[in-house]
Amino acid sequence: MDHVIIVESPAKAKTLKKFLGAKYNVKASMGHIRDLPKKTIGIDVKNDFKPQYEISPDKKKIVKELSALVHKIPNTTVWLATDEDREGESIAWHLVHALGLEKSHTKRIAFHEITKNAVLKALENPRDLDLNLVHAQQARRVLDRLVGYKLSPLLWSKVRSGLSAGRVQSAAVRLVVEREREVEAFKPKEYWKITTDLKVKKGEFTAELEQVKGKKADVGGKKEADAILDDLQKAEYKIGKIEQKLALREPPPPFITSTLQQEASRKLGFSVKQTMLIAQQLYEGVEHGREHAGLITYMRTDSYNLAAEFLRDAPKVIEKLYGKGYSLPKPRFFTKKVRGAQEAHEAIRPTDLNKTPKDLKPHLEPQQYKLYKLIWKRTVACQMPTAQLDTTTVDVMADGDYKLVAKGQVIRNAGFMKVYVEGTDNPEEALSEKEMLLPEMKEGEACELLKINPEQKFTQPPPRYTEASLVKKLESEGIGRPSTYAPIISTVIQRGYVEKKTDKKLYPMEIGMIVNDFLVEHFPDIVDYKFTAHFEEKLDDIAEGEEKWQPVIREFYGPFEKLIAEKQKSVKKSDVIAEKTDEVCEKCGAPMMVKFGRNGKFLSCSNFPKCKNAKPMKADQEKEAELQKKFADEKCDKCGAPMVVKKGRFGEFLACSAYPQCKTTRPLAHSLNVKCPKCGRDVVEKRTKRGKVFYGCAGYPDCDFATWHKPVEESCPVCGGLQVQIKKNLLKCEKCGKETEQDS
């Protein structure tokens, strides 16, 4: 065999093998095979920032096997079929160097979808490696390594050991921190929303107060509201102006990486990382029937382009499924006028629209099916007609002083809305889009007041970011690119700078706020949104061959290195994390200070290191005392000694009092007032070693019941089984699988 194709993953290799046959030996590199060393900076800053790559320890065996394969038969042709982006190009380039491949026997192929036609076409049209893409990826890797390896030690010495900083991740943390401070500083303002239920000859409807004596209704307090309510109760109502018009609604464009991540979060409750993992599976190939092929095009893209062949076939599928009135005579095109958008790529779409979600459901995992269905519907919708809606606005006059407004909306021609309606991050927007049919009425017609509905409200602070809205913000600020959104969010959560709570919102951790404030004060460029976006533009210049990568790094590194050295001398650790208190050390009489350690804030004697007295914060002491009392009867399973409450990285836990002779520990079990469906004992909240919350039986190891979703007290209405919260307002029975919506 004299043809070897190298791809990144075994799944991709399996798909290619299915339709290329025995002529090609398809092997996987298992991702990157070379990288910068882990224990040293690996960049020769004095030699034009030359990277010092090495084969990753866990890839040495793979490299050895691949090298033996490609050199076994003289003149073997090696086809590098890694993904069609900067990272994929870099993997191919590293393979050339690690395997010692000769240019005359090496071909680079790339395809946007893993289907037989696409792969065969790529084999017919090989190209050379695009070194501009390689250099752009190398510049990103080198700059991020320089920032991390130079800035992290400074954080260790000035804040706390074990911390790290990254160029893009630090900007993301800053967004979350600044939003949290906006929430904290927000002062709610009272206002009243007043609606009335009215009746005319042909039916009933609801109208909202809009104007008071010709001015916009701004009802700020109960006293003002009561006066208006009194007037409205006595008033006579009649229909004023009725305005009817046709509203057109255009379909959203096909998915790109960022919009897929946002919509999968809104509609499916998927995290950004989860969305990309499932999309990768759909792209690389799934067995369905007798066929094994990729189901969607490449999922890391910022282009709205759709292939001409796809656009030609789409109307046939739409007419077959929905009728001729739902297809377009000409394709609809979308453009994304953003610098660096990969217009040579395609949007995320099904590789074959004829493969409907219904047809594929038996062959897909539940999450794969949900994401494929979302992508399929969005793609079909973008090639369907504009929706037509009849909108009606009715003015209702109450004694001349008050104007109320009723709005109705009726779909005249559903168009794309027959298949798909885009989600929204604002619940009120979603409610306002519900169809509301108004009864037939005439101008001047009298109305009967049925009921007044006063509702006290308060202005709300800006919402905390979700993963989806953070991706949207990162994209709008020009921070990161399609391949980086998921790693950015995963990294800041893994580092403990940001926490995603059960409400799916992102909250800054205390250490995240301290590190952010330190960087904002001393390294404003690193966390400046414009700087981060500017560097992304520079990477685009390098990728397009308009700039060399070394000068871009040199321009940044010189001033950055000098600033690091200056801050190492001028900034004191006590200025960053120590706070004075009124509390006095009981051992030496010196003032106690608030410091920050691995497990959060604690009190430390200001006379350290002469006096090493340290203790928890007052609030922590009170909480610890309560927990000690609550778990006073707990005994060690191994030695029988009393268990005591300790605090660690992920909160409180129980530890054997006989430590260090006995090192037994176990997590605190917080009961949920829910009984285990297997044995009837309490279900409690637990944590994994990495701090991830899950729920399990208090009787473990005698009972092994466990779930990642939070159980609720309400039993399943169908079988009486235990229900868990799988997403907001949606429960699922662990026994029969029944899904039940909750009232908001």
C-alpha positions in Angstrom: 0.0 0.0 0.0 1.6 3.3 -1.1 -1.0 5.8 0.0 -1.3 6.9 3.6 -3.9 9.5 4.8 -3.3 11.1 8.2 -6.2 12.7 10.0 -6.6 14.0 13.6 -9.1 11.6 15.2 -10.0 7.9 15.0 -13.6 8.8 14.3 -12.6 10.8 11.3 -10.3 8.0 10.2 -13.1 5.4 10.5 -15.4 7.5 8.3 -12.8 7.9 5.6 -12.0 4.2 5.6 -15.7 3.3 5.0 -15.7 4.9 1.5 -12.1 5.0 0.4 -11.5 1.2 0.4 -8.2 -0.7 0.6 -6.1 1.6 -1.6 -5.6 4.1 1.2 -4.3 3.4 4.7 -6.0 5.9 7.0 -4.4 6.7 10.3 -5.1 9.2 13.1 -2.4 11.4 14.8 -4.7 11.9 17.8 -4.5 15.7 17.5 -1.3 17.6 18.0 1.9 15.6 18.0 4.3 18.4 18.8 4.1 21.3 21.1 6.2 23.7 23.3 7.7 21.9 26.3 5.6 21.9 29.5 8.3 22.6 32.0 10.2 25.4 30.2 9.1 28.4 28.2 10.4 26.8 25.0 10.9 30.0 23.1 14.3 31.5 22.2 13.4 35.2 22.7 17.0 36.2 21.7 16.8 34.2 18.4 13.7 35.9 16.9 11.3 34.0 19.2 12.2 30.7 17.7 9.8 28.0 19.2 11.5 24.9 20.6 9.0 22.2 19.7 9.1 18.7 21.0 7.1 15.6 20.5 4.6 15.3 23.3 5.4 12.4 25.6 2.0 10.7 25.1 2.4 10.9 21.3 5.9 9.4 20.9 4.4 5.9 20.3 2.0 7.3 17.7 4.8 9.2 15.9 7.0 6.1 15.9 4.2 4.0 14.3 3.3 6.7 11.7 7.0 7.1 10.8 7.5 3.4 10.3 4.3 3.2 8.2 5.2 6.2 5.8 8.8 5.1 5.4 8.1 1.3 5.0 7.6 1.5 1.3 9.8 3.9 -0.8 7.9 6.7 -2.5 4.8 6.3 -0.3 2.4 9.3 -0.9 1.3 10.8 2.4 -1.9 12.8 2.3 -2.3 15.2 5.2 -6.1 15.5 5.7 -6.3 17.6 8.9 -9.1 20.2 9.4 -9.3 23.2 7.2 -8.4 25.9 9.7 -5.2 27.4 11.3 -5.0 24.6 13.9 -5.5 21.9 11.3 -2.8 23.4 9.1 -0.4 23.5 12.0 -1.0 19.9 12.9 -0.2 19.0 9.2 3.0 21.1 9.3 4.1 19.4 12.6 3.5 16.0 11.0 5.8 17.0 8.1 8.6 17.9 10.5 8.1 15.1 13.0 7.9 12.3 10.4 10.6 13.8 8.1 8.2 13.9 5.1 9.6 14.8 1.7 7.7 17.6 -0.2 7.6 15.6 -3.4 5.7 12.8 -1.7 3.5 14.8 0.6 0.1 16.3 -0.4 -2.2 18.5 1.6 -6.0 18.0 1.2 -8.8 19.6 3.1 -12.6 19.2 3.0 -15.4 21.1 4.7 -17.6 18.0 5.0 -16.7 14.3 5.4 -18.7 12.8 2.6 -17.5 10.5 -0.2 -17.9 13.2 -2.9 -16.1 15.9 -0.9 -13.2 13.6 0.0 -12.7 12.2 -3.5 -12.8 15.8 -4.9 -10.2 16.8 -2.4 -7.9 13.9 -3.4 -8.2 15.1 -7.0 -7.2 18.7 -6.0 -4.3 18.5 -3.5 -2.5 21.7 -2.5 0.7 22.8 -0.7 0.7 23.6 3.0 -0.4 27.1 3.7 2.5 28.5 5.7 0.7 31.7 6.4 -1.9 29.9 8.3 0.8 27.9 10.2 2.6 31.2 11.1 -0.6 32.8 12.3 -1.3 29.8 14.6 2.3 29.8 15.7 2.1 33.5 16.6 -0.9 32.9 18.8 0.8 30.0 20.5 4.1 31.9 21.1 2.4 35.1 22.4 0.1 33.1 24.8 3.1 31.1 26.1 5.1 34.3 26.7 2.2 35.9 28.5 1.5 32.8 30.6 5.2 32.0 31.5 6.1 35.6 32.3 3.0 36.8 34.0 2.0 33.7 36.0 5.2 33.8 38.3 4.4 37.4 39.1 0.9 36.4 40.2 2.5 33.6 42.3 4.7 36.1 44.1 2.2 39.0 44.5 -1.1 37.1 44.9 -1.0 33.4 45.5 1.0 30.4 44.2 -0.6 28.2 41.5 -2.3 31.0 39.6 -2.1 31.6 35.9 -2.9 34.3 33.4 -3.7 34.2 29.7 -4.2 36.9 27.1 -7.7 36.0 25.9 -8.9 34.3 29.1 -8.1 37.4 31.2 -10.2 39.6 29.0 -13.1 37.1 29.4 -12.7 37.1 33.2 -12.8 40.9 33.1 -16.1 40.9 31.3 -17.6 38.6 33.9 -16.1 40.7 36.8 -17.3 44.0 35.4 -20.8 42.7 34.8 -20.9 41.4 38.4 -20.0 44.9 39.7 -22.7 46.4 37.6 -25.1 44.0 39.2 -23.8 44.9 42.7 -24.0 48.7 42.1 -27.4 48.6 40.5 -30.2 50.3 42.5 -33.7 49.1 41.5 -36.3 51.6 40.7 -40.0 51.0 41.4 -42.5 51.3 38.5 -46.0 50.1 37.9 -47.4 48.3 34.9 -51.1 48.8 34.5 -53.2 46.7 32.1 -57.0 46.5 31.7 -59.2 43.6 30.5 -61.8 45.2 28.2 -64.9 43.9 26.3 -66.4 45.0 23.0 -69.4 43.5 21.1 -67.3 40.8 19.4 -65.0 39.7 22.3 -62.5 40.5 25.0 -59.0 41.9 24.9 -56.2 43.4 27.0 -54.8 46.9 26.7 -51.8 48.5 28.5 -51.6 52.0 29.9 -49.3 54.0 27.6 -50.1 57.7 28.1 -51.3 60.0 30.9 -52.5 63.4 29.8 -50.5 63.2 26.5 -47.3 62.1 28.2 -45.7 58.7 28.4 -47.0 56.8 31.4 -44.2 56.6 33.9 -45.9 55.4 37.1 -43.2 55.4 39.8 -44.9 54.6 43.1 -48.0 53.2 44.8 -49.6 56.6 45.6 -49.4 57.6 41.9 -50.6 54.2 40.8 -53.6 54.3 43.2 -54.7 57.7 41.8 -54.6 56.4 38.3 -56.4 53.2 39.2 -59.2 55.3 40.8 -59.6 57.3 37.6 -59.5 54.3 35.4 -62.2 52.5 37.6 -64.6 55.4 37.0 -63.6 56.1 33.4 -65.6 55.4 30.2 -63.7 53.6 27.5 -63.9 53.8 23.7 -61.9 52.6 20.8 -59.7 55.2 19.2 -57.4 54.8 16.3 -57.0 51.3 14.8 -53.9 50.8 12.7 -53.3 47.6 10.7 -50.2 46.9 8.7 -48.2 44.0 7.2 -45.0 43.2 8.9 -42.3 41.1 7.2 -39.9 38.9 9.2 -36.7 37.6 7.6 -35.2 34.2 8.6 -32.0 34.1 10.5 -28.8 33.1 8.6 -27.4 29.6 8.8 -25.4 28.7 11.9 -21.8 29.8 12.4 -19.9 28.6 15.5 -20.9 31.4 17.8 -24.6 31.4 16.9 -24.8 27.6 17.1 -23.3 27.8 20.6 -25.8 30.5 21.6 -28.9 28.8 20.2 -27.9 25.3 21.6 -27.7 26.9 25.0 -31.0 28.7 24.7 -33.0 25.8 23.2 -31.2 22.7 24.4 -29.5 23.8 27.6 -26.1 22.7 26.2 -22.9 24.2 27.5 -20.5 25.7 24.8 -18.1 22.8 25.3 -20.9 20.2 25.1 -22.2 21.8 21.8 -18.8 21.6 20.2 -18.1 18.1 21.3 -21.5 16.8 19.9 -21.0 18.9 16.7 -17.5 17.3 16.3 -19.2 13.8 16.4 -21.7 14.8 13.8 -19.0 16.2 11.6 -16.6 13.3 11.9 -19.2 10.7 11.0 -22.0 8.6 12.4 -23.1 5.1 11.3 -26.7 5.3 9.9 -28.1 2.3 8.1 -25.5 1.0 5.8 -23.8 4.3 5.5 -21.1 6.0 7.6 -20.5 9.6 6.8 -20.3 13.1 8.3 -23.7 14.6 8.9 -22.8 18.3 9.1 -20.1 20.5 7.7 -17.2 21.8 9.7 -18.3 23.3 12.9 -15.6 25.9 13.4 -16.5 28.7 11.0 -17.5 32.3 10.9 -18.8 32.3 7.3 -22.4 32.4 6.2 -21.6 30.9 2.8 -23.6 27.9 1.5 -22.3 25.7 -1.3 -23.9 26.2 -4.7 -24.7 22.5 -5.0 -26.5 22.7 -1.6 -28.5 25.8 -2.6 -29.5 24.1 -5.9 -30.9 21.0 -4.0 -32.5 22.8 -1.1 -35.8 23.8 -2.9 -36.5 20.2 -4.0 -36.3 19.0 -0.4 -38.4 21.9 0.9 -41.1 21.4 -1.7 -41.2 17.6 -1.0 -41.6 18.2 2.8 -43.7 21.4 3.0 -45.1 22.1 -0.5 -44.1 24.4 -3.3 -45.3 27.6 -1.5 -42.5 27.2 1.0 -39.5 27.1 -1.4 -37.7 30.1 -3.0 -37.4 30.8 -6.7 -33.8 32.0 -6.1 -31.4 31.1 -3.3 -31.1 33.5 -0.4 -27.5 34.6 0.3 -26.1 35.9 3.6 -22.9 37.9 4.1 -20.8 38.5 7.2 -18.8 41.7 6.7 -16.2 41.1 9.5 -12.5 41.3 9.1 -11.0 37.8 9.1 -14.3 36.0 8.3 -13.4 32.8 6.5 -15.4 33.3 3.4 -13.8 30.3 1.7 -15.5 28.2 4.3 -19.2 27.3 4.6 -21.7 27.9 7.4 -22.7 24.9 9.5 -25.3 22.9 7.6 -26.4 19.3 7.1 -24.3 17.5 4.4 -27.5 16.2 2.9 -30.9 17.8 3.6 -32.6 14.7 2.5 -31.4 13.1 5.8 -34.1 14.5 8.0 -33.9 14.4 11.8 -36.8 11.9 11.8 -34.9 9.6 9.5 -31.7 9.7 11.5 -33.3 9.6 15.0 -32.9 5.8 15.4 -29.2 6.0 14.6 -28.2 9.0 16.8 -27.7 9.4 20.5 -30.4 11.7 22.1 -28.0 14.7 22.3 -26.7 14.2 18.7 -30.3 14.0 17.5 -31.3 17.3 19.2 -28.3 19.2 17.9 -28.7 17.8 14.3 -32.4 18.7 14.4 -31.5 22.3 15.4 -29.0 22.6 12.6 -31.2 21.0 10.0 -34.2 23.2 10.8 -32.1 26.4 10.9 -30.6 25.6 7.5 -33.9 24.7 5.9 -35.5 27.9 7.3 -32.8 30.2 5.8 -33.9 29.0 2.4 -37.7 29.5 2.9 -39.8 32.6 2.3 -40.1 35.7 4.5 -42.8 35.4 7.0 -45.8 37.7 6.7 -47.6 38.9 9.8 -50.7 41.1 10.1 -50.1 43.4 13.1 -52.9 45.5 14.6 -52.4 48.4 17.1 -55.6 49.7 18.8 -55.7 52.9 20.9 -58.2 52.8 23.7 -59.2 56.2 25.2 -60.3 56.4 28.9 -62.1 59.8 29.5 -59.5 61.6 27.3 -56.8 61.7 29.9 -55.6 58.1 29.5 -54.5 56.3 26.4 -54.2 52.5 26.5 -52.8 50.4 23.7 -53.7 46.8 22.6 -51.5 45.0 20.1 -52.3 41.9 18.1 -50.4 39.7 15.7 -51.7 37.2 13.2 -49.5 35.1 10.9 -50.7 35.6 7.3 -48.0 33.5 5.7 -45.8 31.5 8.0 -42.9 31.2 5.5 -39.8 30.1 7.4 -41.6 30.2 10.7 -43.4 27.0 9.8 -40.0 25.3 10.5 -38.0 27.5 12.9 -38.1 30.6 15.1 -34.9 31.9 16.6 -34.5 31.9 20.4 -33.9 35.0 22.5 -31.9 35.7 25.7 -34.7 38.0 26.9 -37.8 36.2 28.3 -39.9 39.4 27.9 -39.1 39.5 24.2 -40.2 35.9 23.8 -43.5 36.7 25.5 -44.2 39.7 23.3 -43.8 37.6 20.2 -46.7 35.3 21.1 -49.6 35.5 18.7 -52.5 37.5 20.2 -55.7 37.7 18.2 -57.8 40.8 18.8 -61.6 40.7 18.4 -63.2 42.7 15.6 -63.9 46.3 16.7 -64.6 49.7 15.2 -63.2 53.2 15.9 -65.5 55.0 18.4 -67.0 51.8 19.7 -67.6 51.7 23.5 -65.7 49.3 25.7 -66.7 47.7 29.0 -64.1 47.6 31.7 -63.9 44.0 33.1 -60.8 44.3 35.3 -57.8 46.4 36.1 -54.5 44.6 36.6 -51.9 46.8 38.5 -48.5 45.2 38.8 -45.7 46.6 40.9 -42.3 46.1 39.2 -38.7 47.0 39.7 -36.1 47.8 37.1 -33.7 44.9 36.8 -29.9 45.0 36.8 -28.1 43.9 33.6 -28.2 40.1 33.4 -25.1 38.1 34.4 -23.5 36.4 31.5 -24.4 32.8 30.5 -22.0 30.9 28.4 -24.1 31.8 25.3 -24.2 35.5 26.0 -20.5 35.6 26.9 -19.7 34.0 23.5 -21.9 36.7 21.9 -20.0 39.5 23.8 -16.6 38.0 22.9 -17.5 37.9 19.3 -18.9 41.5 19.3 -15.7 42.7 20.9 -13.5 40.8 18.4 -12.0 38.7 21.2 -11.1 35.2 20.0 -12.2 33.3 17.0 -14.6 30.3 16.3 -12.1 27.7 17.5 -11.3 29.6 20.8 -14.7 30.4 22.3 -15.2 27.0 24.0 -11.6 26.7 25.3 -11.8 30.3 26.7 -14.8 29.5 28.8 -13.6 26.1 29.9 -10.3 27.5 31.0 -11.6 30.3 33.2 -13.9 27.9 34.9 -11.2 25.2 35.4 -8.9 27.8 36.8 -11.4 28.7 39.4 -11.7 32.4 38.3 -15.4 32.0 37.2 -18.1 29.7 38.5 -21.1 28.4 36.6 -23.9 28.0 39.1 -27.1 26.0 38.8 -29.0 28.9 37.2 -26.5 28.6 34.3 -25.1 32.1 35.0 -21.4 32.9 35.3 -20.2 34.4 38.5 -16.7 35.6 39.3 -14.9 33.8 42.1 -13.1 35.9 44.7 -9.7 35.0 43.4 -10.9 35.8 39.9 -11.8 39.3 41.0 -8.4 39.8 42.8 -6.4 38.6 39.8 -8.6 40.8 37.4 -8.1 43.9 39.6 -4.3 43.3 39.7 -4.1 42.9 35.9 -6.4 45.9 35.2 -4.2 48.1 37.5 -0.8 46.9 36.5 -1.2 45.3 33.0 -4.1 47.2 31.5 -3.1 46.2 27.9 -3.3 42.5 28.7 -7.0 42.7 29.7 -7.9 45.6 27.3 -10.6 44.5 24.9 -9.3 46.6 22.1 -5.8 45.3 22.5 -7.0 41.7 22.5 -9.1 42.4 19.4 -6.2 44.2 17.7 -4.0 41.2 18.1 -6.7 39.0 16.5 -6.6 41.4 13.5 -2.8 41.0 13.4 -3.2 37.2 13.3 -5.6 37.7 10.4 -2.9 39.8 8.7 -0.4 37.0 9.2 -2.8 34.4 7.9 -3.4 36.4 4.8 0.4 36.9 4.2 0.3 40.7 4.8 2.6 40.6 7.9 5.4 38.4 9.2 4.8 36.9 12.6 8.1 37.7 14.4 7.7 41.5 14.2 4.2 41.3 15.7 5.5 39.3 18.7 8.6 41.6 19.0 6.4 44.8 19.1 4.5 43.3 22.1 7.2 41.5 24.0 9.8 44.3 24.5 7.6 46.7 26.5 5.9 43.7 28.2 9.1 42.2 29.5 10.2 45.6 30.9 6.9 46.1 32.7 7.1 42.6 34.3 10.5 43.5 35.7 9.3 46.8 37.0 6.2 45.4 38.7 8.3 42.6 40.3 10.2 45.3 42.1 7.5 48.0 42.8 4.4 45.9 43.8 4.2 44.5 47.3 2.1 41.4 48.0 0.5 43.2 51.0 -0.7 45.9 48.6 -2.6 43.4 46.5 -4.3 41.0 49.0 -3.8 42.1 52.6 -6.5 44.2 54.4 -6.1 45.6 57.9 -8.7 44.7 60.5 -9.6 45.8 64.0 -9.1 42.3 65.4 -6.0 41.7 67.5 -3.9 38.5 67.5 -4.5 36.6 70.7 -1.0 35.2 70.7 1.2 38.3 70.3 -1.2 41.3 70.3 -0.4 42.5 66.8 -3.2 43.5 64.4 -4.7 40.7 62.4 -4.9 41.1 58.6 -7.1 39.6 55.9 -5.0 37.5 53.4 -5.9 35.3 50.6 -4.8 31.7 50.4 -5.6 28.6 48.3 -9.0 28.2 50.0 -10.0 31.8 50.1 -9.7 34.6 52.6 -8.4 34.0 56.1 -7.1 36.1 59.1 -3.3 36.2 59.6 -1.1 37.9 62.2 0.6 41.0 60.8 3.7 40.0 62.7 4.2 37.0 60.4 6.7 35.2 60.1 7.6 35.9 63.8 4.0 35.0 64.7 2.3 32.4 62.5 -1.1 32.7 64.0 -3.9 32.3 61.4 -7.6 31.5 61.6 -10.7 31.5 59.4 -12.7 34.7 58.8 -15.4 35.4 61.4 -18.3 34.3 59.1 -16.3 31.1 58.3 -15.8 30.5 62.0 -19.5 30.7 62.7 -20.3 28.5 59.7 -17.6 26.0 60.8 -19.0 26.0 64.4 -22.5 25.2 63.0 -21.2 22.4 60.9 -19.1 21.0 63.7 -22.2 20.8 65.8 -24.3 19.3 63.0 -21.7 16.5 62.3 -20.5 16.0 65.9 -21.6 12.4 66.0 -19.8 11.4 62.8 -17.2 8.7 63.2 -14.4 7.6 61.0 -15.2 4.5 59.0 -11.6 3.2 59.2 -10.5 3.9 62.8 -13.6 5.0 64.7 -12.2 8.4 65.7 -14.5 11.5 65.6 -14.7 13.3 62.2 -14.1 17.0 62.2 -15.1 19.7 59.6 -12.3 21.1 57.5 -12.3 23.5 54.6 -10.6 22.8 51.3 -10.5 24.1 47.8 -14.1 23.0 47.0 -15.5 23.9 50.4 -16.0 22.1 53.7 -15.4 18.3 54.1 -15.1 15.8 56.9 -11.6 14.6 58.0 -10.5 12.1 60.6 -9.4 13.8 63.9 -6.6 11.1 64.1 -4.7 12.7 61.2 -1.9 12.1 60.2 -2.2 8.6 61.5 -5.5 8.2 59.7 -6.0 10.2 56.5 -9.7 9.3 55.9 -11.8 12.1 54.4 -15.3 12.3 52.9 -17.5 15.1 51.5 -20.2 16.8 53.6 -23.6 15.4 52.6 -26.2 18.2 52.2 -29.7 16.6 52.3 -32.3 17.6 49.6 -35.4 16.3 51.4 -35.7 13.7 48.6 -35.7 10.0 49.1 -33.5 7.6 47.1 -35.6 5.7 44.5 -33.5 2.5 45.1 -33.4 2.2 48.9 -35.5 5.0 50.4 -32.7 6.8 52.3 -31.9 10.5 51.8 -30.5 11.9 48.5 -27.6 14.2 49.3 -25.5 16.7 47.4 -21.9 15.6 46.8 -18.8 16.7 44.9 -16.3 14.8 42.8 -12.6 15.2 43.5 -12.5 18.0 40.9 -15.3 19.8 42.7 -18.2 19.1 40.3 -21.5 18.8 42.0 -23.6 15.6 41.7 -26.4 13.9 43.8 -26.3 10.5 45.3 -27.7 8.2 48.0 -26.6 8.9 51.6 -26.3 5.1 52.0 -23.3 4.8 49.6 -21.5 2.3 49.1 -24.5 0.1 50.1 -26.6 1.9 47.5 -25.0 3.3 44.3 -27.8 5.6 43.1 -26.3 8.8 41.6 -27.3 11.5 39.1 -25.7 14.7 37.7 -29.2 16.5 37.7 -30.7 17.9 40.9 -33.6 15.8 42.2 -36.8 17.6 43.2 -39.4 16.8 45.8 -42.4 16.5 43.3 -42.9 12.9 42.2 -43.5 12.0 38.5 -47.2 12.5 37.7 -47.2 9.4 35.5 -45.4 6.7 37.5 -44.6 8.4 40.9 -40.8 8.1 40.3 -38.1 10.5 41.2 -37.9 13.6 39.0 -34.7 15.6 38.3 -34.2 19.1 36.9 -32.6 18.7 33.5 -33.0 22.4 32.6 -34.9 25.5 33.7 -38.6 24.7 34.0 -38.2 21.2 32.8 -38.2 18.0 34.9 -37.5 14.4 33.8 -38.5 11.2 35.6 -35.5 8.9 36.4 -37.9 5.9 36.2 -40.1 6.3 33.1 -38.3 9.2 31.3 -41.4 11.4 31.2 -40.5 15.1 30.8 -42.7 17.6 32.6 -42.7 21.4 32.2 -42.8 23.5 35.5 -44.8 26.6 36.0 -42.5 29.7 35.7 
